[in-house]
């Protein structure tokens, strides 16, 4: 059981780091207007997030349920 807790803690930390990087990417794109962001790869975080959200909204109720499930899975560890 100790190994499962370590894996859970590792996965939770990785998810937190991912959310922080996404937030940083959004802030940098807004500040630099998406052009020439130093040390940041040529990836548009805002358009990627926008496409994921539009894909979920195209699914209607199923997309809403998926977001609700992911939200509760993420907040269960906090």
OpenMM code with the backbone's topology and positions (N, CA, C; nanometers):
from openmm import Vec3, app, unit

residues = "UNK UNK UNK UNK UNK UNK UNK UNK UNK UNK UNK UNK UNK UNK UNK UNK UNK UNK UNK UNK UNK UNK UNK UNK UNK UNK UNK UNK UNK UNK UNK UNK UNK UNK UNK UNK UNK UNK UNK UNK UNK UNK UNK UNK UNK UNK UNK UNK UNK UNK UNK UNK UNK UNK UNK UNK UNK UNK UNK UNK UNK UNK UNK UNK UNK UNK UNK UNK UNK UNK UNK UNK UNK UNK UNK UNK UNK UNK".split()
positions = [
    Vec3(0.0811, -0.1200, 0.0000),
    Vec3(0.0000, 0.0000, 0.0000),
    Vec3(0.0855, 0.1266, 0.0000),
    Vec3(0.2041, 0.1162, 0.0558),
    Vec3(0.2925, 0.2316, 0.0596),
    Vec3(0.3324, 0.2741, -0.0821),
    Vec3(0.3523, 0.1758, -0.1709),
    Vec3(0.3888, 0.2057, -0.3085),
    Vec3(0.2753, 0.2767, -0.3820),
    Vec3(0.1535, 0.2354, -0.3562),
    Vec3(0.0394, 0.3004, -0.4211),
    Vec3(0.0267, 0.4460, -0.3772),
    Vec3(0.0523, 0.4724, -0.2503),
    Vec3(0.0456, 0.6106, -0.2011),
    Vec3(0.1552, 0.6952, -0.2654),
    Vec3(0.2749, 0.6375, -0.2829),
    Vec3(0.3830, 0.7114, -0.3482),
    Vec3(0.3486, 0.7417, -0.4934),
    Vec3(0.2884, 0.6453, -0.5620),
    Vec3(0.2487, 0.6667, -0.7010),
    Vec3(0.1406, 0.7732, -0.7083),
    Vec3(0.0453, 0.7691, -0.6157),
    Vec3(-0.0621, 0.8683, -0.6123),
    Vec3(-0.0056, 1.0080, -0.5865),
    Vec3(0.0875, 1.0189, -0.4919),
    Vec3(0.1491, 1.1484, -0.4632),
    Vec3(0.2281, 1.2005, -0.5831),
    Vec3(0.2989, 1.1098, -0.6524),
    Vec3(0.3764, 1.1473, -0.7697),
    Vec3(0.2841, 1.1971, -0.8805),
    Vec3(0.1744, 1.1252, -0.9051),
    Vec3(0.0803, 1.1643, -1.0096),
    Vec3(0.0136, 1.2979, -0.9759),
    Vec3(-0.0173, 1.3185, -0.8489),
    Vec3(-0.0794, 1.4445, -0.8062),
    Vec3(0.0174, 1.5610, -0.8266),
    Vec3(0.1431, 1.5409, -0.7922),
    Vec3(0.2433, 1.6450, -0.8130),
    Vec3(0.2635, 1.6765, -0.9605),
    Vec3(0.2618, 1.5735, -1.0430),
    Vec3(0.2770, 1.5924, -1.1867),
    Vec3(0.1578, 1.6685, -1.2449),
    Vec3(0.0376, 1.6370, -1.1982),
    Vec3(-0.0824, 1.7085, -1.2445),
    Vec3(-0.0774, 1.8551, -1.2018),
    Vec3(-0.0331, 1.8817, -1.0788),
    Vec3(-0.0206, 2.0204, -1.0326),
    Vec3(0.0810, 2.0977, -1.1162),
    Vec3(0.1932, 2.0321, -1.1489),
    Vec3(0.2946, 2.0969, -1.2324),
    Vec3(0.2389, 2.1257, -1.3717),
    Vec3(0.1621, 2.0339, -1.4257),
    Vec3(0.1018, 2.0545, -1.5574),
    Vec3(0.0040, 2.1707, -1.5592),
    Vec3(-0.0798, 2.1786, -1.4574),
    Vec3(-0.1753, 2.2892, -1.4481),
    Vec3(-0.1010, 2.4215, -1.4331),
    Vec3(0.0069, 2.4224, -1.3563),
    Vec3(0.0861, 2.5452, -1.3397),
    Vec3(0.1512, 2.5875, -1.4705),
    Vec3(0.2011, 2.4912, -1.5482),
    Vec3(0.2619, 2.5244, -1.6770),
    Vec3(0.1584, 2.5776, -1.7759),
    Vec3(0.0394, 2.5211, -1.7742),
    Vec3(-0.0668, 2.5710, -1.8617),
    Vec3(-0.1024, 2.7150, -1.8237),
    Vec3(-0.1149, 2.7409, -1.6937),
    Vec3(-0.1462, 2.8769, -1.6479),
    Vec3(-0.0348, 2.9741, -1.6862),
    Vec3(0.0909, 2.9315, -1.6706),
    Vec3(0.2037, 3.0159, -1.7094),
    Vec3(0.2005, 3.0441, -1.8590),
    Vec3(0.1716, 2.9428, -1.9385),
    Vec3(0.1641, 2.9616, -2.0832),
    Vec3(0.0560, 3.0606, -2.1234),
    Vec3(-0.0585, 3.0534, -2.0581),
    Vec3(-0.1673, 3.1467, -2.0890),
    Vec3(-0.1278, 3.2894, -2.0530),
    Vec3(-0.0680, 3.3076, -1.9363),
    Vec3(-0.0264, 3.4416, -1.8939),
    Vec3(0.0796, 3.4976, -1.9881),
    Vec3(0.1776, 3.4144, -2.0261),
    Vec3(0.2816, 3.4619, -2.1176),
    Vec3(0.2248, 3.4981, -2.2543),
    Vec3(0.1303, 3.4195, -2.3036),
    Vec3(0.0707, 3.4515, -2.4335),
    Vec3(-0.0089, 3.5813, -2.4285),
    Vec3(-0.0751, 3.6061, -2.3169),
    Vec3(-0.1499, 3.7317, -2.3044),
    Vec3(-0.0526, 3.8492, -2.2943),
    Vec3(0.0530, 3.8356, -2.2140),
    Vec3(0.1491, 3.9446, -2.1966),
    Vec3(0.2257, 3.9758, -2.3241),
    Vec3(0.2713, 3.8720, -2.3954),
    Vec3(0.3521, 3.8917, -2.5151),
    Vec3(0.2689, 3.8879, -2.6428),
    Vec3(0.1386, 3.8807, -2.6288),
    Vec3(0.0466, 3.8761, -2.7424),
    Vec3(0.0774, 3.7585, -2.8349),
    Vec3(0.1308, 3.6514, -2.7783),
    Vec3(0.1571, 3.5294, -2.8542),
    Vec3(0.2734, 3.5367, -2.9500),
    Vec3(0.3507, 3.6429, -2.9454),
    Vec3(0.4604, 3.6617, -3.0398),
    Vec3(0.5946, 3.6650, -2.9692),
    Vec3(0.6856, 3.5815, -3.0107),
    Vec3(0.8242, 3.5891, -2.9645),
    Vec3(0.8430, 3.5742, -2.8154),
    Vec3(0.7790, 3.4769, -2.7561),
    Vec3(0.7958, 3.4562, -2.6127),
    Vec3(0.9309, 3.3905, -2.5896),
    Vec3(1.0186, 3.4562, -2.5150),
    Vec3(1.1503, 3.3958, -2.4906),
    Vec3(1.1372, 3.2692, -2.4062),
    Vec3(1.2267, 3.1740, -2.4298),
    Vec3(1.2365, 3.0461, -2.3601),
    Vec3(1.1113, 2.9603, -2.3679),
    Vec3(1.0129, 2.9994, -2.4462),
    Vec3(0.8882, 2.9222, -2.4572),
    Vec3(0.8817, 2.8626, -2.5973),
    Vec3(0.8493, 2.7346, -2.6085),
    Vec3(0.8419, 2.6748, -2.7431),
    Vec3(0.7315, 2.7384, -2.8271),
    Vec3(0.7382, 2.7170, -2.9549),
    Vec3(0.6414, 2.7771, -3.0470),
    Vec3(0.5105, 2.6991, -3.0423),
    Vec3(0.4428, 2.7070, -2.9273),
    Vec3(0.3168, 2.6374, -2.9045),
    Vec3(0.2161, 2.7391, -2.8530),
    Vec3(0.0964, 2.7358, -2.9088),
    Vec3(-0.0085, 2.8268, -2.8640),
    Vec3(-0.0959, 2.7551, -2.7611),
    Vec3(-0.0733, 2.7856, -2.6353),
    Vec3(-0.1477, 2.7216, -2.5270),
    Vec3(-0.2946, 2.7609, -2.5321),
    Vec3(-0.3212, 2.8861, -2.5592),
    Vec3(-0.4593, 2.9343, -2.5612),
    Vec3(-0.5389, 2.8643, -2.6713),
    Vec3(-0.4811, 2.8498, -2.7902),
    Vec3(-0.5559, 2.7829, -2.8972),
    Vec3(-0.5742, 2.6346, -2.8677),
    Vec3(-0.4754, 2.5714, -2.8017),
    Vec3(-0.4906, 2.4308, -2.7638),
    Vec3(-0.6012, 2.4126, -2.6602),
    Vec3(-0.6046, 2.4984, -2.5593),
    Vec3(-0.7096, 2.4916, -2.4574),
    Vec3(-0.8449, 2.5204, -2.5212),
    Vec3(-0.8463, 2.6177, -2.6116),
    Vec3(-0.9701, 2.6530, -2.6802),
    Vec3(-1.0227, 2.5362, -2.7638),
    Vec3(-0.9351, 2.4641, -2.8313),
    Vec3(-0.9803, 2.3509, -2.9125),
    Vec3(-1.0309, 2.2361, -2.8253),
    Vec3(-0.9684, 2.2145, -2.7102),
    Vec3(-1.0173, 2.1113, -2.6186),
    Vec3(-1.1556, 2.1473, -2.5669),
    Vec3(-1.1731, 2.2729, -2.5282),
    Vec3(-1.3036, 2.3166, -2.4776),
    Vec3(-1.4107, 2.3121, -2.5857),
    Vec3(-1.3763, 2.3480, -2.7086),
    Vec3(-1.4761, 2.3410, -2.8157),
    Vec3(-1.5103, 2.1966, -2.8477),
    Vec3(-1.4126, 2.1059, -2.8374),
    Vec3(-1.4410, 1.9645, -2.8573),
    Vec3(-1.5356, 1.9106, -2.7517),
    Vec3(-1.5174, 1.9562, -2.6284),
    Vec3(-1.6077, 1.9137, -2.5218),
    Vec3(-1.7468, 1.9730, -2.5394),
    Vec3(-1.7526, 2.0982, -2.5856),
    Vec3(-1.8842, 2.1600, -2.6025),
    Vec3(-1.9587, 2.0988, -2.7211),
    Vec3(-1.8862, 2.0471, -2.8202),
    Vec3(-1.9515, 1.9794, -2.9323),
    Vec3(-2.0203, 1.8509, -2.8878),
    Vec3(-1.9727, 1.7932, -2.7793),
    Vec3(-2.0307, 1.6691, -2.7300),
    Vec3(-2.1549, 1.6924, -2.6436),
    Vec3(-2.1846, 1.8172, -2.6136),
    Vec3(-2.3050, 1.8498, -2.5370),
    Vec3(-2.2981, 1.7996, -2.3940),
    Vec3(-2.3994, 1.7252, -2.3531),
    Vec3(-2.4087, 1.6773, -2.2157),
    Vec3(-2.2947, 1.5829, -2.1813),
    Vec3(-2.2515, 1.5022, -2.2774),
    Vec3(-2.1411, 1.4095, -2.2523),
    Vec3(-2.0131, 1.4853, -2.2185),
    Vec3(-1.9872, 1.5963, -2.2873),
    Vec3(-1.8708, 1.6784, -2.2568),
    Vec3(-1.8796, 1.7410, -2.1196),
    Vec3(-1.9982, 1.7856, -2.0821),
    Vec3(-2.0192, 1.8440, -1.9500),
    Vec3(-1.9961, 1.7411, -1.8400),
    Vec3(-2.0447, 1.6202, -1.8604),
    Vec3(-2.0240, 1.5124, -1.7634),
    Vec3(-1.8755, 1.4786, -1.7535),
    Vec3(-1.8046, 1.4767, -1.8669),
    Vec3(-1.6614, 1.4474, -1.8657),
    Vec3(-1.5845, 1.5530, -1.7868),
    Vec3(-1.6184, 1.6791, -1.8064),
    Vec3(-1.5521, 1.7871, -1.7313),
    Vec3(-1.5822, 1.7734, -1.5827),
    Vec3(-1.7058, 1.7420, -1.5485),
    Vec3(-1.7439, 1.7250, -1.4081),
    Vec3(-1.6657, 1.6108, -1.3443),
    Vec3(-1.6524, 1.4992, -1.4138),
    Vec3(-1.5776, 1.3841, -1.3609),
    Vec3(-1.4312, 1.4196, -1.3423),
    Vec3(-1.3702, 1.4834, -1.4417),
    Vec3(-1.2287, 1.5213, -1.4294),
    Vec3(-1.2075, 1.6207, -1.3160),
    Vec3(-1.2996, 1.7136, -1.2997),
    Vec3(-1.2900, 1.8116, -1.1913),
    Vec3(-1.2922, 1.7425, -1.0553),
    Vec3(-1.3823, 1.6481, -1.0391),
    Vec3(-1.3925, 1.5791, -0.9109),
    Vec3(-1.2758, 1.4840, -0.8864),
    Vec3(-1.2239, 1.4236, -0.9904),
    Vec3(-1.1052, 1.3388, -0.9733),
    Vec3(-0.9876, 1.4260, -0.9297),
    Vec3(-0.9714, 1.5425, -0.9927),
    Vec3(-0.8598, 1.6295, -0.9576),
    Vec3(-0.8732, 1.6843, -0.8161),
    Vec3(-0.9932, 1.7235, -0.7757),
    Vec3(-1.0131, 1.7818, -0.6428),
    Vec3(-1.0217, 1.6792, -0.5312),
    Vec3(-1.0361, 1.5546, -0.5648),
    Vec3(-1.0428, 1.4506, -0.4618),
    Vec3(-0.9120, 1.4415, -0.3842),
    Vec3(-0.8010, 1.4699, -0.4486),
    Vec3(-0.6716, 1.4625, -0.3821),
    Vec3(-0.6399, 1.5817, -0.2942),
    Vec3(-0.7163, 1.6889, -0.3066),
    Vec3(-0.6859, 1.8107, -0.2281),
    Vec3(-0.7573, 1.8089, -0.0963),
] * unit.nanometer
topology = app.Topology()
chain = topology.addChain("A")
for resn in residues:
    res = topology.addResidue(resn, chain)
    for name in ("N", "CA", "C"):
        topology.addAtom(name, app.Element.getBySymbol(name[0]), res)
